[in-house]
């Protein structure tokens, strides 16, 4: 566990909607986050590998308390992978793949 002391700043502008600001430490804290970027990355990898309940059990075994829904939420939050150009396109010409209809009298 890390014990961290950060400074809080008060905004002097009365028109500002944010009344206070907390100091951020690059690479260790992010605004409105309950996890460090390193822990979030670890949980995302566990979620990608095992997803829901199995991922939560693995995380619990290594000492991280997390629910199955959180792991799934992290996986869904990932950006879609870039789709590259298709180099080879195969066509199946076997008889079972073709839709052949015959009329029987």
SEVOVEX-498095 format. One line per 8 residues: their letters; for each residue x negated, y negated, z of N, C-alpha, C, O. Coordinates in Angstrom, 3 decimals, always signed. Example, Ala and Ser with C-alpha at 12.3 -4.5 7.8 and 13.67 -1.06 7.14 Angstrom:
<rofis>
AS = -13.190 +5.690 +7.800 -12.300 +4.500 +7.800 -13.200 +3.300 +7.800 -14.236 +3.319 +8.465 ~ -12.850 +2.250 +7.080 -13.670 +1.060 +7.140 -12.900 -0.030 +7.870 -13.409 -1.138 +8.039
</rofis>
This chain:
<rofis>
XXXXXXXX = -0.836 +1.159 +0.000 +0.000 +0.000 +0.000 -0.894 -1.239 +0.000 -1.917 -1.284 +0.682 ~ -0.493 -2.223 -0.765 -1.236 -3.478 -0.865 -0.470 -4.559 -0.119 +0.721 -4.766 -0.353 ~ -1.158 -5.242 +0.772 -0.544 -6.389 +1.440 -1.104 -7.632 +0.767 -2.319 -7.818 +0.710 ~ -0.234 -8.467 +0.266 -0.635 -9.585 -0.562 -0.005 -10.866 -0.040 +1.193 -10.899 +0.239 ~ -0.790 -11.905 +0.093 -0.263 -13.215 +0.494 -0.306 -14.124 -0.724 -1.369 -14.361 -1.297 ~ +0.844 -14.623 -1.112 +0.915 -15.546 -2.246 +1.535 -16.852 -1.777 +2.252 -16.901 -0.778 ~ +1.241 -17.902 -2.521 +1.786 -19.212 -2.177 +3.112 -19.421 -2.887 +3.319 -18.948 -4.005 ~ +4.012 -20.141 -2.215 +5.286 -20.543 -2.820 +5.247 -22.050 -2.994 +4.844 -22.791 -2.098
XXXXXXXX = +5.674 -22.482 -4.168 +5.684 -23.901 -4.474 +7.119 -24.382 -4.588 +7.988 -23.655 -5.068 ~ +7.362 -25.590 -4.151 +8.683 -26.201 -4.215 +8.670 -27.248 -5.328 +7.744 -28.053 -5.421 ~ +9.706 -27.231 -6.174 +9.805 -28.174 -7.280 +10.339 -29.509 -6.750 +11.358 -29.552 -6.061 ~ +9.645 -30.578 -7.079 +10.032 -31.915 -6.627 +11.133 -32.521 -7.497 +11.815 -33.455 -7.072 ~ +11.310 -31.998 -8.706 +12.308 -32.526 -9.636 +13.697 -32.034 -9.207 +13.927 -30.828 -9.122 ~ +14.610 -32.954 -8.939 +15.955 -32.561 -8.487 +16.794 -31.974 -9.608 +17.776 -31.283 -9.335 ~ +16.436 -32.231 -10.870 +17.192 -31.693 -12.003 +16.770 -30.269 -12.351 +17.426 -29.611 -13.159 ~ +15.696 -29.791 -11.757 +15.178 -28.449 -12.059 +16.078 -27.391 -11.411 +16.440 -27.506 -10.241
XXXXXXXX = +16.434 -26.359 -12.186 +17.294 -25.298 -11.661 +16.537 -24.346 -10.745 +17.128 -23.759 -9.839 ~ +15.248 -24.188 -10.970 +14.432 -23.328 -10.111 +13.911 -24.170 -8.956 +13.162 -25.122 -9.174 ~ +14.292 -23.836 -7.753 +13.912 -24.637 -6.590 +12.496 -24.304 -6.128 +11.724 -25.200 -5.786 ~ +12.154 -23.006 -6.118 +10.819 -22.601 -5.679 +10.169 -21.720 -6.732 +10.843 -21.090 -7.547 ~ +8.854 -21.691 -6.696 +8.066 -20.871 -7.602 +7.061 -20.092 -6.776 +6.496 -20.626 -5.822 ~ +6.830 -18.832 -7.131 +5.833 -18.015 -6.430 +4.603 -17.864 -7.315 +4.707 -17.756 -8.537 ~ +3.464 -17.859 -6.689 +2.204 -17.690 -7.400 +2.137 -16.264 -7.969 +2.484 -15.309 -7.274 ~ +1.699 -16.113 -9.212 +1.577 -14.808 -9.853 +0.100 -14.444 -9.986 -0.729 -15.310 -10.267
XXXXXXXX = -0.227 -13.188 -9.789 -1.583 -12.692 -9.954 -1.604 -11.841 -11.209 -0.939 -10.808 -11.283 ~ -2.368 -12.278 -12.191 -2.389 -11.635 -13.506 -2.811 -10.171 -13.377 -3.821 -9.858 -12.746 ~ -2.025 -9.282 -13.981 -2.322 -7.854 -13.974 -1.824 -7.113 -12.744 -1.803 -5.882 -12.723 ~ -1.424 -7.859 -11.718 -0.956 -7.215 -10.499 +0.519 -7.494 -10.234 +1.237 -6.614 -9.761 ~ +0.973 -8.695 -10.530 +2.371 -9.051 -10.292 +2.991 -9.628 -11.548 +2.301 -10.205 -12.389 ~ +4.292 -9.467 -11.664 +5.071 -10.093 -12.731 +6.330 -10.665 -12.097 +6.793 -10.153 -11.078 ~ +6.887 -11.715 -12.680 +8.076 -12.325 -12.070 +9.248 -11.345 -11.982 +9.493 -10.585 -12.919 ~ +9.960 -11.361 -10.873 +11.172 -10.567 -10.622 +10.938 -9.063 -10.744 +11.865 -8.323 -11.072
XXXXXXXX = +9.738 -8.609 -10.489 +9.431 -7.190 -10.648 +9.211 -6.548 -9.288 +8.648 -7.161 -8.381 ~ +9.663 -5.303 -9.160 +9.446 -4.552 -7.924 +8.277 -3.587 -8.051 +7.923 -2.907 -7.087 ~ +7.674 -3.522 -9.240 +6.561 -2.605 -9.462 +5.421 -3.348 -10.136 +5.629 -4.329 -10.850 ~ +4.210 -2.857 -9.893 +3.054 -3.409 -10.594 +3.090 -2.900 -12.036 +3.716 -1.877 -12.315 ~ +2.429 -3.600 -12.945 +2.375 -3.105 -14.331 +1.778 -1.697 -14.430 +2.200 -0.908 -15.275 ~ +0.802 -1.379 -13.577 +0.200 -0.039 -13.598 +1.215 +1.033 -13.198 +1.303 +2.074 -13.849 ~ +1.984 +0.786 -12.132 +3.000 +1.750 -11.702 +4.098 +1.885 -12.750 +4.565 +2.991 -13.023 ~ +4.512 +0.762 -13.337 +5.542 +0.812 -14.381 +5.062 +1.651 -15.575 +5.831 +2.430 -16.138
XXXXXXXX = +3.802 +1.488 -15.951 +3.249 +2.286 -17.050 +3.209 +3.773 -16.721 +3.519 +4.613 -17.567 ~ +2.827 +4.093 -15.489 +2.793 +5.491 -15.053 +4.188 +6.106 -15.066 +4.379 +7.221 -15.550 ~ +5.163 +5.369 -14.531 +6.540 +5.877 -14.513 +7.106 +6.005 -15.930 +7.881 +6.922 -16.204 ~ +6.732 +5.110 -16.814 +7.183 +5.208 -18.207 +6.622 +6.465 -18.862 +7.337 +7.161 -19.583 ~ +5.348 +6.759 -18.617 +4.758 +7.987 -19.192 +5.410 +9.241 -18.626 +5.641 +10.205 -19.355 ~ +5.709 +9.233 -17.316 +6.409 +10.381 -16.715 +7.793 +10.508 -17.331 +8.235 +11.614 -17.641 ~ +8.482 +9.381 -17.512 +9.813 +9.399 -18.115 +9.785 +9.917 -19.543 +10.677 +10.664 -19.945 ~ +8.776 +9.534 -20.316 +8.670 +10.031 -21.695 +8.392 +11.531 -21.733 +8.895 +12.241 -22.603
XXXXXXXX = +7.593 +12.005 -20.789 +7.228 +13.422 -20.785 +8.353 +14.314 -20.278 +8.617 +15.365 -20.862 ~ +9.024 +13.907 -19.192 +9.968 +14.811 -18.543 +11.385 +14.274 -18.404 +12.318 +15.039 -18.159 ~ +11.552 +12.974 -18.558 +12.863 +12.311 -18.432 +13.417 +12.444 -17.019 +12.646 +12.505 -16.061 ~ +14.722 +12.489 -16.875 +15.501 +12.427 -15.647 +15.018 +13.143 -14.417 +14.022 +12.751 -13.809 ~ +15.724 +14.197 -14.045 +15.471 +14.878 -12.764 +14.082 +15.484 -12.669 +13.438 +15.402 -11.623 ~ +13.616 +16.089 -13.749 +12.285 +16.707 -13.711 +11.212 +15.643 -13.493 +10.258 +15.870 -12.749 ~ +11.357 +14.494 -14.130 +10.413 +13.400 -13.935 +10.452 +12.857 -12.521 +9.410 +12.543 -11.946 ~ +11.644 +12.743 -11.953 +11.775 +12.273 -10.576 +11.127 +13.253 -9.601 +10.515 +12.837 -8.618
XXXXXXXX = +11.259 +14.561 -9.872 +10.616 +15.563 -9.014 +9.098 +15.477 -9.106 +8.409 +15.581 -8.092 ~ +8.566 +15.285 -10.327 +7.113 +15.157 -10.490 +6.611 +13.905 -9.783 +5.594 +13.952 -9.091 ~ +7.305 +12.798 -9.946 +6.902 +11.558 -9.284 +6.920 +11.728 -7.761 +6.025 +11.245 -7.068 ~ +7.935 +12.411 -7.249 +8.021 +12.668 -5.811 +6.857 +13.532 -5.338 +6.338 +13.336 -4.239 ~ +6.451 +14.481 -6.166 +5.347 +15.375 -5.793 +4.023 +14.613 -5.675 +3.152 +15.012 -4.902 ~ +3.863 +13.524 -6.430 +2.631 +12.736 -6.344 +2.789 +11.525 -5.429 +1.894 +10.684 -5.346 ~ +3.940 +11.439 -4.737 +4.113 +10.409 -3.729 +4.802 +9.134 -4.183 +4.716 +8.117 -3.494 ~ +5.484 +9.161 -5.326 +6.189 +7.988 -5.829 +7.683 +8.254 -5.724 +8.184 +9.227 -6.287
XXXXXXXX = +8.391 +7.399 -5.012 +9.829 +7.554 -4.882 +10.502 +6.804 -6.015 +10.410 +5.579 -6.097 ~ +11.176 +7.531 -6.885 +11.879 +6.922 -8.022 +13.060 +7.820 -8.367 +12.994 +9.038 -8.205 ~ +14.124 +7.217 -8.836 +15.305 +7.971 -9.225 +15.301 +8.324 -10.700 +14.576 +7.718 -11.489 ~ +16.101 +9.290 -11.065 +16.176 +9.729 -12.462 +16.685 +8.622 -13.369 +16.250 +8.498 -14.513 ~ +17.612 +7.814 -12.853 +18.159 +6.728 -13.667 +17.102 +5.676 -13.984 +17.105 +5.112 -15.078 ~ +16.210 +5.407 -13.058 +15.146 +4.431 -13.287 +14.202 +4.912 -14.372 +13.780 +4.127 -15.221 ~ +13.865 +6.195 -14.353 +12.983 +6.743 -15.389 +13.639 +6.638 -16.763 +12.989 +6.266 -17.740 ~ +14.910 +6.962 -16.833 +15.615 +6.870 -18.112 +15.728 +5.414 -18.569 +15.640 +5.132 -19.764
XXXXXXXX = +15.921 +4.497 -17.634 +16.000 +3.070 -17.973 +14.676 +2.577 -18.544 +14.666 +1.779 -19.482 ~ +13.561 +3.043 -17.990 +12.246 +2.655 -18.505 +12.023 +3.185 -19.915 +11.449 +2.492 -20.755 ~ +12.470 +4.396 -20.176 +12.320 +4.977 -21.515 +13.183 +4.220 -22.524 +12.736 +3.930 -23.634 ~ +14.419 +3.902 -22.138 +15.305 +3.161 -23.057 +14.804 +1.749 -23.324 +15.114 +1.175 -24.368 ~ +14.037 +1.180 -22.403 +13.531 -0.180 -22.568 +12.337 -0.260 -23.517 +11.941 -1.354 -23.919 ~ +11.766 +0.875 -23.874 +10.623 +0.869 -24.791 +11.058 +0.425 -26.183 +12.169 +0.733 -26.612 ~ +10.191 -0.295 -26.890 +10.538 -0.682 -28.264 +10.516 +0.534 -29.185 +9.795 +1.503 -28.948 ~ +11.314 +0.459 -30.231 +11.336 +1.542 -31.223 +9.987 +1.590 -31.946 +9.422 +0.542 -32.257
XXXXXXXX = +9.464 +2.788 -32.216 +8.185 +2.875 -32.932 +8.339 +2.390 -34.379 +9.397 +2.525 -34.994 ~ +7.263 +1.831 -34.887 +7.240 +1.333 -36.262 +7.351 +2.523 -37.226 +6.651 +3.524 -37.075 ~ +8.221 +2.400 -38.196 +8.384 +3.455 -39.192 +7.513 +3.097 -40.389 +7.670 +2.038 -40.997 ~ +6.604 +3.987 -40.709 +5.691 +3.734 -41.821 +6.302 +4.146 -43.155 +7.456 +4.569 -43.231 ~ +5.517 +4.015 -44.176 +5.951 +4.378 -45.520 +5.979 +5.898 -45.663 +5.088 +6.589 -45.169 ~ +6.998 +6.411 -46.333 +7.123 +7.845 -46.549 +6.180 +8.236 -47.685 +6.292 +7.721 -48.797 ~ +5.245 +9.156 -47.397 +4.266 +9.559 -48.403 +4.766 +10.749 -49.219 +4.578 +10.785 -50.435 ~ +5.395 +11.713 -48.571 +5.857 +12.913 -49.248 +7.302 +13.151 -48.862 +7.651 +13.124 -47.682
XXXXXXXX = +8.128 +13.381 -49.842 +9.527 +13.680 -49.584 +9.814 +15.042 -50.193 +9.672 +15.223 -51.403 ~ +10.208 +15.983 -49.383 +10.483 +17.325 -49.873 +11.955 +17.496 -50.199 +12.821 +16.907 -49.551 ~ +12.227 +18.302 -51.202 +13.602 +18.590 -51.599 +13.793 +20.092 -51.528 +13.013 +20.850 -52.104 ~ +14.816 +20.520 -50.832 +15.102 +21.939 -50.685 +16.034 +22.357 -51.818 +17.147 +21.843 -51.932 ~ +15.586 +23.280 -52.645 +16.393 +23.723 -53.786 +16.876 +25.154 -53.635 +17.299 +25.772 -54.612 ~ +16.818 +25.685 -52.430 +17.270 +27.056 -52.244 +18.794 +27.112 -52.388 +19.471 +26.116 -52.133 ~ +19.342 +28.262 -52.791 +20.789 +28.363 -53.006 +21.608 +28.069 -51.743 +22.722 +27.555 -51.838 ~ +21.076 +28.384 -50.584 +21.841 +28.149 -49.381 +21.945 +26.650 -49.057 +22.866 +26.227 -48.358
XXXXXXXX = +21.015 +25.866 -49.560 +21.036 +24.425 -49.287 +21.981 +23.699 -50.230 +22.494 +22.635 -49.884 ~ +22.224 +24.253 -51.421 +23.103 +23.577 -52.373 +24.554 +23.882 -52.048 +24.901 +24.995 -51.652 ~ +25.372 +22.899 -52.217 +26.800 +23.099 -52.017 +27.383 +23.618 -53.337 +27.643 +22.848 -54.262 ~ +27.579 +24.916 -53.402 +28.086 +25.534 -54.627 +29.504 +25.987 -54.339 +29.743 +26.739 -53.394 ~ +30.431 +25.536 -55.141 +31.810 +25.991 -54.976 +32.203 +26.751 -56.236 +31.969 +26.294 -57.355 ~ +32.792 +27.893 -56.035 +33.252 +28.689 -57.182 +34.737 +28.949 -57.000 +35.217 +29.191 -55.892 ~ +35.435 +28.894 -58.090 +36.886 +29.148 -58.038 +37.118 +30.633 -58.302 +36.593 +31.178 -59.273 ~ +37.885 +31.278 -57.461 +38.212 +32.701 -57.655 +39.686 +32.795 -58.017 +40.538 +32.166 -57.388
X = +39.962 +33.566 -59.008 +41.340 +33.746 -59.444 +41.861 +35.097 -59.078 +43.013 +35.415 -59.374
</rofis>
